[in-house]
Amino acid sequence: MLKTLAAKHKSTVTKMAARYKATIETPHGPRRCFEARIPRDGKKDRVARFGGIPLQRNENGIVADPVPVLVPTPRKELIHRLRTRRCELCEQHGTVAVHQVAKLARLGTPGPGQPAWAAIMARKRRKILVVCQPCHDAIHAAPVTHAA
């Protein structure tokens, strides 16, 4: 605080400490602090204090920390798709695998020559497709030939 005031007033820290030094009366007796006071007409003075608090341990003090409230975060879309354990091609339930392409542009041009799995990925605009193992093998057996 003193360094900030000294820089603001283009002065030294020692001069600022002497200027803002004050003694206040507290329940624990008089305490020394630094105090900036702005007098105002018809109102109480505006006072800013630094220091003046006792640094004694309160043996009988009770810490009342509230229990933190956990904010539920929504699951990612892929997690929902995986947890359904349903193939997105043949709609069968069971063990699933994930097929992923590097870019959506590699799915080829839409039309009759595009495989069904590529059309689904293009329609969803997703690079990942959750499929069963037989469908995954079929995807790798017949790759897209008309890549963009």
N, C-alpha and C positions, 0 to 999 in steps of 0.2 A: 504494500500500500504506500509506504513512504517513498519507495523508488518511483512509483507512478506519479505521485504528487510532485516529487522533486523534478521529474522530467517535464511535467506539465507547467510548472512555475519557473523552469530553467534555474533551478537552485540545487542545493546539495541535500542529501539525506539527513545529515546532522541538523541542518537548519529546519527542515520539515519536522523532525522529531521534537525539536525544542518548541516549535510553533504550535504543534497539535497535541503536546503532552497534557494529560489531564488526570485528575484523581476523582474517582466516583465512589459513592457510598453504596455498598451492597449488603445483603443480609449476613455476609461472612466478614464484614469489615471493609475499610477503605481499600480500593484496588486502583492500581495505576493502569492507564490505557492511553490510547490515542483517540482523540475526539475531534470531529469536524462539526461545527455548529453554524447554521445559517439562521439569523434572526428574521422573523416575519411579523408584519404589522397585524395586530389583532388575533394572532394565532400563536400556538406553541412553536418554539424553535424547532427547526428540522435538524436532527442529530444523527450522525453516523459514528459508531464506535468500533474500534478494533482492540480486542483484549478486554481486560477487566473481569474475566470469569475465573472462578476458583478451579484449580486443577487438583481437587481432592477426590479420592475414591469414595463412592457412596456404597457402603457395605450392605445396606438394606434396600438398595435400589432393585426394581423389578424391570426386566427387559420384556416389553410386550411387542414382539415382532409378529405381524400378521402372517398367516399361512399364505404363501404365494398361490395365486390362482393360475392354474394351468390353462392356457388358451389352446383349444383344439385347432390344429392346423389341418386343412383338408388334404386328403391323400392325392397323390398324383394320378392322372388319368391312366397311365400305364399300370400302376398298382391295382386299380379297380379292374382293369381288363385281365390282368393275370390272376387275380383272386377269384374271378368267376369260373376259372378252369374250364372254359368252353372254347372250342375251336371257332375262329371267326370265319372259316371257310365252310366246313361241313356241319357246324353247330353241335358237334358231339361233346359231351362232358367227359373229362378224364385228365390225364397228364398232358400238359401243353408244353410247347417249345416256342421260342421267339425267332422269327425270321426278320432280318434287318437288311435294308439296302443302304448304300452309301449316300445316294442322292435320289430325290424324287424324280429327277430328270431321267434317271436310268430305268424308269418303269416303262418307257416306250410311249408311243403316241396312242391316245385313246381311239378305240375303234374295234372292229371285229377281230383283228389280229392280236389284240392285247389279251393276255391270260386273265382269268377271273381274279386271281389273287392280286395281280398288279392293278386291276381296275378298282378293287376294294381299297387298296392302299392309296391310290390316286384320289378316290372319292373322299376318303377320310383325311387326306393330306397328312399322312403319317408314314414315317420311314420304317415303322415296326409293325409286324403283324403277329398276333398270338394264334398259333396253329397247333394241331395235334401232330404226332410224329409221322403218320402216313402222308398227311397233307404237306408236311415240311419236305419229306423225301420227294414228293411229286413236284414241288416248286423247284427243287434243285435239279430234277431230271429234265424239266422243260424251261430253261431260262428265257428271258425276254430277248428277242432277236432284233426288234426295231427300236433300239435305244436312241434317244434324242441326242 
